[in-house]
């Protein structure tokens, strides 16, 4: 059983993915962490994000069991990951692990940008989670405030829009809703409401 959640930054898909996985007793993979881990490894070594050979070597050497590093959550690592994720060879190097993870029993929830379109095109359930850029910027801004990070809401909105453009505009596995994915707009929903809607959608598909 594979549940694919795709969507732009700060749409709520990560939190949703964890809650859905806990609800069904499934494994959960935040695939953005894979791209973030490659990015952090480049940054830690003082290498450029466009250094294709280094990025590919680091992606191939990645230990996906070590994605707990809190630095992976850093804003600059997220932004950098969006750049590194444009490299087709990096995406290819991370594909096999994601597909093997998706096949885990009794089921798996994967969230990312290209799960329903590229990683698991035959997923049992495909949900495209989105919200307006303004709503997503507000969430990110509040998150940063809670962590004591300095930023204005306007800055966060500009970054969100630039990230959307980069993730949707790349040639390889761009962020887009699969034709057979269900749209879940969380603009007006808090996480509990979004979870209830998602479980309702999943129930319609898999009967539980
Ligand atoms: O979901 P996130 O913010 O952690 O992802 C960071 C970046 O990684 C995102 O801007 C694009 C890239 N990414 C991707 O290209 N494909 C995925 N399946 C997941 C993330």
py3Dmol code that shows the C-alpha trace and the ligand (Angstrom):
import py3Dmol

protein = """\
ATOM      1  CA  UNK A   1       0.000   0.000   0.000  1.00  0.00           C
ATOM      2  CA  UNK A   2       1.557   3.257  -1.128  1.00  0.00           C
ATOM      3  CA  UNK A   3       0.279   6.725  -0.305  1.00  0.00           C
ATOM      4  CA  UNK A   4       1.912   9.530  -2.297  1.00  0.00           C
ATOM      5  CA  UNK A   5       1.747  13.108  -1.027  1.00  0.00           C
ATOM      6  CA  UNK A   6       3.146  15.829  -3.244  1.00  0.00           C
ATOM      7  CA  UNK A   7       3.023  19.580  -2.986  1.00  0.00           C
ATOM      8  CA  UNK A   8       4.935  22.830  -2.632  1.00  0.00           C
ATOM      9  CA  UNK A   9       6.955  24.011   0.382  1.00  0.00           C
ATOM     10  CA  UNK A  10       4.948  24.619   3.575  1.00  0.00           C
ATOM     11  CA  UNK A  11       1.750  23.118   2.165  1.00  0.00           C
ATOM     12  CA  UNK A  12       1.458  20.872   5.228  1.00  0.00           C
ATOM     13  CA  UNK A  13       2.318  17.622   3.431  1.00  0.00           C
ATOM     14  CA  UNK A  14       5.126  16.684   5.837  1.00  0.00           C
ATOM     15  CA  UNK A  15       3.020  16.915   8.985  1.00  0.00           C
ATOM     16  CA  UNK A  16       0.141  15.288   7.174  1.00  0.00           C
ATOM     17  CA  UNK A  17       2.366  12.448   6.008  1.00  0.00           C
ATOM     18  CA  UNK A  18       3.540  11.653   9.531  1.00  0.00           C
ATOM     19  CA  UNK A  19      -0.005  11.680  10.901  1.00  0.00           C
ATOM     20  CA  UNK A  20      -1.374   9.515   8.103  1.00  0.00           C
ATOM     21  CA  UNK A  21       1.480   7.034   8.536  1.00  0.00           C
ATOM     22  CA  UNK A  22       0.882   6.855  12.313  1.00  0.00           C
ATOM     23  CA  UNK A  23      -2.863   6.415  11.757  1.00  0.00           C
ATOM     24  CA  UNK A  24      -2.433   3.441   9.409  1.00  0.00           C
ATOM     25  CA  UNK A  25       0.714   1.997  10.988  1.00  0.00           C
ATOM     26  CA  UNK A  26       2.692   2.649   7.785  1.00  0.00           C
ATOM     27  CA  UNK A  27       6.309   3.684   7.274  1.00  0.00           C
ATOM     28  CA  UNK A  28       6.890   7.334   6.471  1.00  0.00           C
ATOM     29  CA  UNK A  29       9.526   8.991   4.294  1.00  0.00           C
ATOM     30  CA  UNK A  30       9.956  12.734   3.907  1.00  0.00           C
ATOM     31  CA  UNK A  31      11.858  12.619   0.608  1.00  0.00           C
ATOM     32  CA  UNK A  32      12.861  16.284   0.895  1.00  0.00           C
ATOM     33  CA  UNK A  33      15.269  15.160   3.625  1.00  0.00           C
ATOM     34  CA  UNK A  34      17.241  13.140   1.059  1.00  0.00           C
ATOM     35  CA  UNK A  35      17.849  16.238  -1.074  1.00  0.00           C
ATOM     36  CA  UNK A  36      18.540  18.250   2.070  1.00  0.00           C
ATOM     37  CA  UNK A  37      21.108  15.675   3.249  1.00  0.00           C
ATOM     38  CA  UNK A  38      23.029  15.892  -0.045  1.00  0.00           C
ATOM     39  CA  UNK A  39      22.908  19.698   0.206  1.00  0.00           C
ATOM     40  CA  UNK A  40      24.128  19.783   3.805  1.00  0.00           C
ATOM     41  CA  UNK A  41      26.983  17.442   2.921  1.00  0.00           C
ATOM     42  CA  UNK A  42      28.014  19.833   0.099  1.00  0.00           C
ATOM     43  CA  UNK A  43      27.770  22.900   2.356  1.00  0.00           C
ATOM     44  CA  UNK A  44      29.699  21.224   5.187  1.00  0.00           C
ATOM     45  CA  UNK A  45      32.529  20.503   2.740  1.00  0.00           C
ATOM     46  CA  UNK A  46      32.527  24.051   1.384  1.00  0.00           C
ATOM     47  CA  UNK A  47      31.477  22.796  -2.061  1.00  0.00           C
ATOM     48  CA  UNK A  48      29.256  24.597  -4.564  1.00  0.00           C
ATOM     49  CA  UNK A  49      25.616  23.518  -4.942  1.00  0.00           C
ATOM     50  CA  UNK A  50      26.194  23.269  -8.702  1.00  0.00           C
ATOM     51  CA  UNK A  51      29.138  20.898  -8.304  1.00  0.00           C
ATOM     52  CA  UNK A  52      27.423  18.053 -10.119  1.00  0.00           C
ATOM     53  CA  UNK A  53      30.083  15.394  -9.623  1.00  0.00           C
ATOM     54  CA  UNK A  54      30.389  16.033  -5.909  1.00  0.00           C
ATOM     55  CA  UNK A  55      26.602  16.159  -5.494  1.00  0.00           C
ATOM     56  CA  UNK A  56      26.150  12.862  -7.327  1.00  0.00           C
ATOM     57  CA  UNK A  57      28.935  11.167  -5.336  1.00  0.00           C
ATOM     58  CA  UNK A  58      27.400  12.400  -2.082  1.00  0.00           C
ATOM     59  CA  UNK A  59      23.919  11.273  -3.166  1.00  0.00           C
ATOM     60  CA  UNK A  60      25.263   7.805  -3.973  1.00  0.00           C
ATOM     61  CA  UNK A  61      27.066   7.611  -0.622  1.00  0.00           C
ATOM     62  CA  UNK A  62      24.090   8.895   1.373  1.00  0.00           C
ATOM     63  CA  UNK A  63      23.072   6.873   4.422  1.00  0.00           C
ATOM     64  CA  UNK A  64      19.274   7.267   4.443  1.00  0.00           C
ATOM     65  CA  UNK A  65      19.152   5.898   7.982  1.00  0.00           C
ATOM     66  CA  UNK A  66      20.795   9.081   9.195  1.00  0.00           C
ATOM     67  CA  UNK A  67      18.284  11.793   8.450  1.00  0.00           C
ATOM     68  CA  UNK A  68      17.846  12.971  12.029  1.00  0.00           C
ATOM     69  CA  UNK A  69      20.368  15.837  11.901  1.00  0.00           C
ATOM     70  CA  UNK A  70      18.525  19.006  12.985  1.00  0.00           C
ATOM     71  CA  UNK A  71      20.655  21.044  10.574  1.00  0.00           C
ATOM     72  CA  UNK A  72      18.703  19.408   7.743  1.00  0.00           C
ATOM     73  CA  UNK A  73      15.768  21.616   8.783  1.00  0.00           C
ATOM     74  CA  UNK A  74      17.726  24.827   8.275  1.00  0.00           C
ATOM     75  CA  UNK A  75      16.187  27.385   5.910  1.00  0.00           C
ATOM     76  CA  UNK A  76      19.375  27.703   3.847  1.00  0.00           C
ATOM     77  CA  UNK A  77      19.543  23.919   3.468  1.00  0.00           C
ATOM     78  CA  UNK A  78      15.946  23.847   2.174  1.00  0.00           C
ATOM     79  CA  UNK A  79      16.707  26.584  -0.344  1.00  0.00           C
ATOM     80  CA  UNK A  80      19.925  24.848  -1.407  1.00  0.00           C
ATOM     81  CA  UNK A  81      18.118  21.528  -1.758  1.00  0.00           C
ATOM     82  CA  UNK A  82      15.819  23.089  -4.324  1.00  0.00           C
ATOM     83  CA  UNK A  83      18.922  23.928  -6.402  1.00  0.00           C
ATOM     84  CA  UNK A  84      20.637  20.545  -5.919  1.00  0.00           C
ATOM     85  CA  UNK A  85      17.362  18.757  -6.765  1.00  0.00           C
ATOM     86  CA  UNK A  86      17.559  20.145 -10.310  1.00  0.00           C
ATOM     87  CA  UNK A  87      20.507  17.846 -11.094  1.00  0.00           C
ATOM     88  CA  UNK A  88      19.033  14.798 -12.902  1.00  0.00           C
ATOM     89  CA  UNK A  89      21.902  12.523 -11.799  1.00  0.00           C
ATOM     90  CA  UNK A  90      21.252  13.378  -8.148  1.00  0.00           C
ATOM     91  CA  UNK A  91      17.571  12.527  -8.586  1.00  0.00           C
ATOM     92  CA  UNK A  92      18.499   9.254 -10.282  1.00  0.00           C
ATOM     93  CA  UNK A  93      20.865   8.339  -7.448  1.00  0.00           C
ATOM     94  CA  UNK A  94      18.078   8.785  -4.877  1.00  0.00           C
ATOM     95  CA  UNK A  95      15.356   7.016  -6.830  1.00  0.00           C
ATOM     96  CA  UNK A  96      16.069   3.391  -5.992  1.00  0.00           C
ATOM     97  CA  UNK A  97      16.053   3.987  -2.236  1.00  0.00           C
ATOM     98  CA  UNK A  98      12.708   5.799  -2.444  1.00  0.00           C
ATOM     99  CA  UNK A  99      11.138   3.004  -4.481  1.00  0.00           C
ATOM    100  CA  UNK A 100      12.446   0.313  -2.116  1.00  0.00           C
ATOM    101  CA  UNK A 101      11.097   2.303   0.827  1.00  0.00           C
ATOM    102  CA  UNK A 102       7.698   2.604  -0.844  1.00  0.00           C
ATOM    103  CA  UNK A 103       7.522  -1.184  -1.163  1.00  0.00           C
ATOM    104  CA  UNK A 104       7.868  -1.732   2.592  1.00  0.00           C
ATOM    105  CA  UNK A 105       5.185  -3.751   4.287  1.00  0.00           C
ATOM    106  CA  UNK A 106       2.454  -3.124   5.390  1.00  0.00           C
ATOM    107  CA  UNK A 107       2.557   0.221   3.593  1.00  0.00           C
ATOM    108  CA  UNK A 108       4.354   3.513   3.182  1.00  0.00           C
ATOM    109  CA  UNK A 109       3.582   7.183   2.972  1.00  0.00           C
ATOM    110  CA  UNK A 110       6.062   9.237   0.945  1.00  0.00           C
ATOM    111  CA  UNK A 111       5.933  12.986   0.657  1.00  0.00           C
ATOM    112  CA  UNK A 112       7.793  15.138  -1.844  1.00  0.00           C
ATOM    113  CA  UNK A 113       7.410  16.800  -5.220  1.00  0.00           C
ATOM    114  CA  UNK A 114       7.475  13.918  -7.710  1.00  0.00           C
ATOM    115  CA  UNK A 115       6.194  10.907  -5.770  1.00  0.00           C
ATOM    116  CA  UNK A 116       2.987  10.393  -7.756  1.00  0.00           C
ATOM    117  CA  UNK A 117       4.534  11.388 -11.084  1.00  0.00           C
ATOM    118  CA  UNK A 118       7.970   9.713 -11.058  1.00  0.00           C
ATOM    119  CA  UNK A 119       8.853   7.735  -7.916  1.00  0.00           C
ATOM    120  CA  UNK A 120       5.608   5.773  -7.506  1.00  0.00           C
ATOM    121  CA  UNK A 121       3.367   6.384 -10.521  1.00  0.00           C
ATOM    122  CA  UNK A 122       1.233   3.379  -9.533  1.00  0.00           C
ATOM    123  CA  UNK A 123       0.704   4.490  -5.909  1.00  0.00           C
ATOM    124  CA  UNK A 124      -2.626   3.372  -4.418  1.00  0.00           C
ATOM    125  CA  UNK A 125      -3.495   6.883  -3.253  1.00  0.00           C
ATOM    126  CA  UNK A 126      -2.154  10.146  -4.695  1.00  0.00           C
ATOM    127  CA  UNK A 127      -2.854  13.432  -2.990  1.00  0.00           C
ATOM    128  CA  UNK A 128      -1.564  16.821  -4.111  1.00  0.00           C
ATOM    129  CA  UNK A 129      -1.431  19.052  -1.045  1.00  0.00           C
ATOM    130  CA  UNK A 130      -1.378  22.763  -1.683  1.00  0.00           C
ATOM    131  CA  UNK A 131      -2.292  26.185  -0.270  1.00  0.00           C
ATOM    132  CA  UNK A 132      -1.908  29.742  -1.508  1.00  0.00           C
ATOM    133  CA  UNK A 133       1.648  31.155  -1.346  1.00  0.00           C
ATOM    134  CA  UNK A 134       0.390  33.722   1.206  1.00  0.00           C
ATOM    135  CA  UNK A 135      -1.022  31.040   3.524  1.00  0.00           C
ATOM    136  CA  UNK A 136       2.174  28.999   3.254  1.00  0.00           C
ATOM    137  CA  UNK A 137       4.354  32.049   3.875  1.00  0.00           C
ATOM    138  CA  UNK A 138       2.320  32.873   6.981  1.00  0.00           C
ATOM    139  CA  UNK A 139       2.832  29.334   8.354  1.00  0.00           C
ATOM    140  CA  UNK A 140       6.566  29.415   7.672  1.00  0.00           C
ATOM    141  CA  UNK A 141       6.859  32.869   9.177  1.00  0.00           C
ATOM    142  CA  UNK A 142       5.116  31.782  12.405  1.00  0.00           C
ATOM    143  CA  UNK A 143       7.332  28.690  12.512  1.00  0.00           C
ATOM    144  CA  UNK A 144      10.461  30.876  12.215  1.00  0.00           C
ATOM    145  CA  UNK A 145       9.163  33.228  14.895  1.00  0.00           C
ATOM    146  CA  UNK A 146       8.577  30.316  17.263  1.00  0.00           C
ATOM    147  CA  UNK A 147      12.168  29.224  16.664  1.00  0.00           C
ATOM    148  CA  UNK A 148      13.403  32.756  17.372  1.00  0.00           C
ATOM    149  CA  UNK A 149      14.632  33.250  13.782  1.00  0.00           C
ATOM    150  CA  UNK A 150      14.607  36.678  12.223  1.00  0.00           C
ATOM    151  CA  UNK A 151      12.605  37.157   9.034  1.00  0.00           C
ATOM    152  CA  UNK A 152       9.734  39.266   7.742  1.00  0.00           C
ATOM    153  CA  UNK A 153       6.606  37.731   6.289  1.00  0.00           C
ATOM    154  CA  UNK A 154       7.331  39.522   2.985  1.00  0.00           C
ATOM    155  CA  UNK A 155      10.808  37.917   2.808  1.00  0.00           C
ATOM    156  CA  UNK A 156       9.361  34.493   3.491  1.00  0.00           C
ATOM    157  CA  UNK A 157       6.697  34.998   0.804  1.00  0.00           C
ATOM    158  CA  UNK A 158       9.348  36.004  -1.746  1.00  0.00           C
ATOM    159  CA  UNK A 159      11.382  32.887  -0.918  1.00  0.00           C
ATOM    160  CA  UNK A 160       8.308  30.649  -1.167  1.00  0.00           C
ATOM    161  CA  UNK A 161       7.451  32.070  -4.596  1.00  0.00           C
ATOM    162  CA  UNK A 162      11.029  31.678  -5.839  1.00  0.00           C
ATOM    163  CA  UNK A 163      11.134  28.084  -4.548  1.00  0.00           C
ATOM    164  CA  UNK A 164       7.787  27.269  -6.214  1.00  0.00           C
ATOM    165  CA  UNK A 165       9.104  28.637  -9.502  1.00  0.00           C
ATOM    166  CA  UNK A 166      12.346  26.620  -9.243  1.00  0.00           C
ATOM    167  CA  UNK A 167      10.652  23.367  -8.192  1.00  0.00           C
ATOM    168  CA  UNK A 168       7.897  23.645 -10.820  1.00  0.00           C
ATOM    169  CA  UNK A 169      10.073  25.016 -13.590  1.00  0.00           C
ATOM    170  CA  UNK A 170      12.853  22.424 -13.680  1.00  0.00           C
ATOM    171  CA  UNK A 171      13.007  20.071 -16.653  1.00  0.00           C
ATOM    172  CA  UNK A 172      13.455  16.894 -14.646  1.00  0.00           C
ATOM    173  CA  UNK A 173      10.613  15.630 -12.407  1.00  0.00           C
ATOM    174  CA  UNK A 174       9.101  19.076 -11.773  1.00  0.00           C
ATOM    175  CA  UNK A 175       6.604  19.726  -9.020  1.00  0.00           C
ATOM    176  CA  UNK A 176       3.186  19.132 -10.557  1.00  0.00           C
ATOM    177  CA  UNK A 177      -0.075  17.456  -9.715  1.00  0.00           C
ATOM    178  CA  UNK A 178      -0.371  14.002 -11.301  1.00  0.00           C
ATOM    179  CA  UNK A 179      -3.429  13.782 -13.542  1.00  0.00           C
ATOM    180  CA  UNK A 180      -4.955  11.140 -11.272  1.00  0.00           C
ATOM    181  CA  UNK A 181      -4.053  12.830  -7.959  1.00  0.00           C
ATOM    182  CA  UNK A 182      -6.715  14.312  -5.693  1.00  0.00           C
ATOM    183  CA  UNK A 183      -6.267  17.985  -4.833  1.00  0.00           C
ATOM    184  CA  UNK A 184      -6.239  18.899  -1.145  1.00  0.00           C
ATOM    185  CA  UNK A 185      -6.172  22.665  -0.593  1.00  0.00           C
ATOM    186  CA  UNK A 186      -5.193  23.419   3.003  1.00  0.00           C
ATOM    187  CA  UNK A 187      -5.424  27.232   2.726  1.00  0.00           C
ATOM    188  CA  UNK A 188      -8.432  27.389   5.045  1.00  0.00           C
ATOM    189  CA  UNK A 189      -7.657  24.251   7.058  1.00  0.00           C
ATOM    190  CA  UNK A 190      -5.635  23.708  10.204  1.00  0.00           C
ATOM    191  CA  UNK A 191      -3.672  20.482  10.499  1.00  0.00           C
ATOM    192  CA  UNK A 192      -6.461  18.561  12.277  1.00  0.00           C
ATOM    193  CA  UNK A 193      -8.999  19.517   9.629  1.00  0.00           C
ATOM    194  CA  UNK A 194      -6.543  18.712   6.806  1.00  0.00           C
ATOM    195  CA  UNK A 195      -5.853  15.317   8.384  1.00  0.00           C
ATOM    196  CA  UNK A 196      -9.588  14.527   8.601  1.00  0.00           C
ATOM    197  CA  UNK A 197     -10.079  15.448   4.941  1.00  0.00           C
ATOM    198  CA  UNK A 198      -7.039  13.382   3.897  1.00  0.00           C
ATOM    199  CA  UNK A 199      -8.204  10.304   5.806  1.00  0.00           C
ATOM    200  CA  UNK A 200     -11.653  10.710   4.215  1.00  0.00           C
ATOM    201  CA  UNK A 201     -10.038  10.763   0.751  1.00  0.00           C
ATOM    202  CA  UNK A 202      -7.871   7.734   1.542  1.00  0.00           C
ATOM    203  CA  UNK A 203     -10.870   5.836   2.926  1.00  0.00           C
ATOM    204  CA  UNK A 204     -12.735   6.386  -0.320  1.00  0.00           C
ATOM    205  CA  UNK A 205      -9.796   4.853  -2.176  1.00  0.00           C
ATOM    206  CA  UNK A 206      -8.773   1.948   0.048  1.00  0.00           C
ATOM    207  CA  UNK A 207     -11.910   1.349   2.120  1.00  0.00           C
ATOM    208  CA  UNK A 208     -10.453   2.060   5.570  1.00  0.00           C
TER     209      UNK A 208
END
"""
ligand_1 = """\
20
LIG
O 10.107 19.357 1.087
P 11.408 20.090 1.376
O 11.234 21.563 1.599
O 12.168 19.462 2.486
O 12.292 19.897 0.039
C 13.476 20.601 -0.180
C 13.738 20.665 -1.678
O 14.055 19.363 -2.158
C 12.567 21.135 -2.521
O 12.517 22.543 -2.682
C 12.793 20.430 -3.836
C 13.535 19.168 -3.464
N 12.704 17.969 -3.512
C 12.501 17.404 -4.735
O 12.958 17.923 -5.746
N 11.810 16.233 -4.839
C 11.272 15.657 -3.764
N 10.598 14.503 -3.905
C 11.447 16.246 -2.489
C 12.152 17.432 -2.396
"""
view = py3Dmol.view(width=600, height=400)
view.addModel(protein, "pdb")
view.setStyle({"model": 0}, {"cartoon": {"style": "trace"}})
view.addModel(ligand_1, "xyz")
view.setStyle({"model": 1}, {"stick": {}})
view.zoomTo()
view.show()
